[in-house]
Amino acid sequence: MALIKTDIEIEKIRTSSLLVGKTIAEVAKHIRPGVTTAHLDKIADEFIHDHKAKPAFKGYHGFPSTLCISVNEVVVHGIPGNRELKEGDLVSIDCGTVIDGYFGDSAFSFGLLPVAIEIELLLQRTHNSLLKAIKSITPGKRVGDIGFEVQSYVESFGYSVVRDLVGHGLGTSLHEKPEVPNYGKRGTGAKLEVGMVICIEPMINLGMRQVMQEKDGWTIRTLDRKASAHFEHAIAIRNHGAEILSSFKDIEQVSNPDIVIIR
């Protein structure tokens, strides 16, 4: 069963999730060719601790870093290291925080200029699929309705939806029930109830949907090595529909001439 949150709990999840957005924005200021993913991870780690919070990912089932930084064909769970970013890269930043025992979680993908038009379109349409799914939510609908909105939209452009990884509930644990796939049929799956908090996170591939896990036990990449984009919001189910608890506002306000920021 999904966990129903009180208004107080939802506000705590919002507080954590807003810090995630601010952290990604701080990282975005430093994304440029030649910077290492490890350097970006260090910036995030210091920023989160400076705001009296804890990184949610670091140590989670043994994950070694504060951020998941996934470049180009890496879908999710990329481990920061000595890799230097270069022009044309697609860079996904996934971040989580913990404040007062409640988790925040969000993700945003960037393109390093100059970026191929097919990459920029993939970013824009993946972002759009997330917002389209959120707008469709009302209490009583089901997670299959969310997946249907994402899948039907992105597949109309010839993209594919990753099926091995899904969105999830959020609260006092980073991953709670229900699972929230980015594909599905209307009217199927867990019912959306007022007070639920879930993360919707489309992971959309330029090529085929099949993925594989690298030997490090974390990194997930596309089987055909074509690019993948990833955006994520934490939302609460309210009587009127979905309320976004995370925010891209701080990210959208970043001024960095080296990157594409989808707005």
C-alpha positions in Angstrom: 0.0 0.0 0.0 1.1 3.5 -0.7 1.8 5.7 2.3 -0.6 8.7 2.7 1.2 11.8 4.0 -0.1 14.5 6.3 0.1 18.1 5.3 3.1 18.5 7.7 4.9 15.6 6.1 4.3 16.9 2.7 5.8 20.3 3.7 8.9 18.5 5.0 9.2 16.6 1.6 8.8 20.0 -0.1 11.6 21.5 1.9 14.0 18.7 1.0 12.9 18.7 -2.7 13.3 22.5 -3.0 16.9 22.2 -1.7 17.5 19.6 -4.4 16.5 22.1 -7.1 18.8 24.7 -5.6 21.6 22.2 -5.5 21.2 21.3 -9.2 21.1 25.0 -10.0 24.4 25.5 -8.1 25.9 22.6 -10.1 24.6 24.0 -13.4 26.6 27.1 -12.9 29.8 25.0 -13.2 28.9 22.7 -16.1 31.3 23.5 -18.9 33.7 21.6 -21.2 36.7 20.3 -19.3 35.1 20.1 -15.9 35.1 16.6 -14.3 31.9 15.0 -13.0 33.8 14.4 -9.7 34.2 18.2 -9.4 30.5 18.8 -9.9 29.8 16.1 -7.3 32.0 17.9 -4.8 30.2 21.2 -5.4 26.8 19.5 -4.7 28.1 17.7 -1.6 29.4 21.0 0.0 26.3 22.9 -1.0 24.0 20.4 0.7 26.0 20.2 3.9 26.2 24.0 4.0 22.4 24.0 4.0 22.4 21.7 7.0 21.1 18.7 5.1 22.4 15.3 4.0 22.9 13.8 0.6 20.3 11.1 0.1 22.2 9.1 -2.5 25.6 8.9 -0.8 25.8 5.5 0.9 22.4 4.4 -0.4 22.9 0.7 -0.9 26.6 1.5 -1.2 26.4 4.3 -3.8 29.6 6.3 -3.5 28.6 9.8 -4.5 26.2 12.7 -3.8 25.0 13.0 -7.3 24.1 10.6 -10.1 25.7 12.2 -13.2 24.7 10.5 -16.4 26.3 11.6 -19.7 25.0 10.9 -23.2 24.2 7.1 -23.4 24.1 6.7 -19.7 20.5 6.7 -18.6 20.8 7.0 -14.8 23.0 6.1 -11.8 26.2 7.4 -13.4 29.0 7.6 -10.8 30.9 10.9 -10.8 34.6 10.5 -11.5 37.5 11.7 -13.7 35.4 12.0 -16.9 35.8 15.5 -18.4 32.7 16.9 -20.0 32.9 18.1 -23.6 31.0 20.1 -26.1 27.8 18.4 -27.3 27.4 16.2 -24.2 24.0 15.5 -22.7 24.4 15.6 -18.9 21.7 14.4 -16.5 22.0 15.5 -12.9 19.9 13.5 -10.4 20.1 14.6 -6.7 18.5 13.7 -3.4 18.6 15.3 0.0 17.4 14.4 3.5 16.2 17.1 6.0 14.6 16.1 9.3 14.2 12.5 8.1 12.3 13.4 5.0 13.6 12.9 1.4 13.7 15.2 -1.6 14.4 13.9 -5.1 14.6 15.6 -8.5 16.5 15.5 -11.8 17.3 17.8 -14.7 19.2 17.2 -18.0 21.4 19.8 -19.8 23.1 20.0 -23.1 26.7 21.4 -23.5 26.8 23.9 -26.4 27.0 23.5 -29.3 24.5 20.7 -29.0 23.0 18.7 -31.9 19.4 19.6 -32.7 18.3 16.0 -32.1 19.7 16.2 -28.6 18.0 19.6 -27.9 14.7 18.2 -29.1 15.1 15.1 -26.9 15.7 17.3 -23.9 12.7 19.5 -24.7 10.3 16.7 -25.4 11.4 14.7 -22.3 10.8 17.8 -20.2 7.4 18.3 -21.9 6.4 14.7 -21.2 6.9 15.2 -17.5 4.8 18.3 -17.4 2.1 16.7 -19.5 1.9 13.8 -17.2 1.7 16.0 -14.1 -1.1 18.1 -15.6 -3.2 15.0 -16.3 -3.3 13.9 -12.7 -6.4 13.8 -10.6 -7.3 11.7 -7.5 -8.8 8.4 -8.6 -6.7 8.0 -11.7 -4.0 5.4 -11.7 -0.3 5.2 -12.3 -1.0 3.6 -15.7 -2.6 6.9 -16.7 0.7 8.7 -15.9 2.7 6.2 -17.9 0.3 6.4 -20.8 0.7 10.2 -21.0 4.5 10.0 -21.1 4.7 7.0 -23.5 2.1 8.2 -26.0 3.7 11.6 -26.2 7.4 10.6 -26.6 6.7 7.7 -28.9 4.9 10.0 -31.3 8.4 11.4 -32.0 10.0 8.0 -32.4 11.7 7.9 -29.0 11.5 5.0 -26.6 10.7 4.7 -22.9 13.0 2.9 -20.6 11.0 0.1 -18.9 13.6 -1.3 -16.5 13.5 1.8 -14.3 10.5 3.6 -12.9 9.4 6.5 -10.7 8.4 5.9 -7.1 6.8 7.0 -3.9 8.8 9.4 -1.6 8.8 10.2 2.1 10.8 8.9 5.0 12.5 6.6 2.5 14.0 7.5 -0.9 11.9 4.8 -2.6 8.5 3.9 -1.4 5.4 2.4 -3.0 3.9 2.7 -5.5 6.2 2.2 -8.5 5.4 4.8 -11.3 6.3 3.5 -14.7 6.8 5.9 -17.7 4.7 3.6 -19.9 1.3 1.9 -19.4 -2.4 1.7 -20.1 -5.1 4.0 -18.9 -7.0 2.8 -15.9 -4.3 0.3 -14.7 -2.0 0.1 -11.7 -2.2 1.7 -8.2 -4.9 4.3 -7.6 -3.7 7.9 -7.0 -5.1 9.0 -3.6 -5.0 12.4 -1.9 -1.9 12.6 0.3 0.3 10.4 -1.8 3.7 11.7 -2.7 5.3 10.3 -5.8 8.3 11.0 -8.1 7.6 11.1 -11.8 10.8 10.7 -13.8 10.7 10.1 -17.6 13.8 8.4 -18.9 13.6 8.7 -22.6 16.0 7.3 -25.2 16.8 8.6 -28.7 17.1 5.0 -29.9 15.9 1.6 -28.6 14.5 1.2 -25.1 16.8 -1.7 -24.1 19.4 -0.9 -21.5 22.3 -2.6 -19.7 24.1 -2.3 -16.4 27.9 -1.7 -16.4 30.3 -3.8 -14.3 30.3 -1.1 -11.5 26.9 -2.4 -10.5 25.3 1.1 -10.9 25.7 2.7 -14.3 22.8 2.1 -16.6 23.3 2.8 -20.3 21.4 2.4 -23.5 22.2 -0.8 -25.3 22.6 1.0 -28.7 24.7 3.7 -27.0 22.3 6.4 -28.2 21.6 9.4 -25.9 19.0 9.3 -23.1 17.4 12.3 -21.2 16.0 12.3 -17.7 13.8 14.8 -15.8 12.1 14.3 -12.4 9.7 16.1 -10.2 8.3 15.1 -6.7 4.6 15.7 -6.5 1.8 15.4 -4.0 -1.7 14.3 -4.9 -4.2 16.9 -3.8 -8.0 17.3 -4.2 -7.5 19.6 -7.2 -4.8 17.4 -8.9 -1.0 17.3 -8.6 1.0 19.8 -6.6 4.7 20.0 -7.6 6.9 19.9 -4.5 10.3 20.1 -6.2 11.1 23.1 -8.4 13.1 23.9 -11.6 12.8 27.7 -11.0 16.3 28.1 -9.6 17.7 26.0 -12.4 15.9 28.0 -15.1 17.4 31.3 -13.6 21.0 30.1 -14.0 23.1 32.1 -16.4 25.6 29.8 -18.0 26.5 30.4 -21.7 28.0 26.9 -22.0 24.7 25.0 -21.5 21.2 24.6 -22.8 18.6 24.9 -20.1 15.1 23.8 -21.0 12.4 26.1 -19.8 
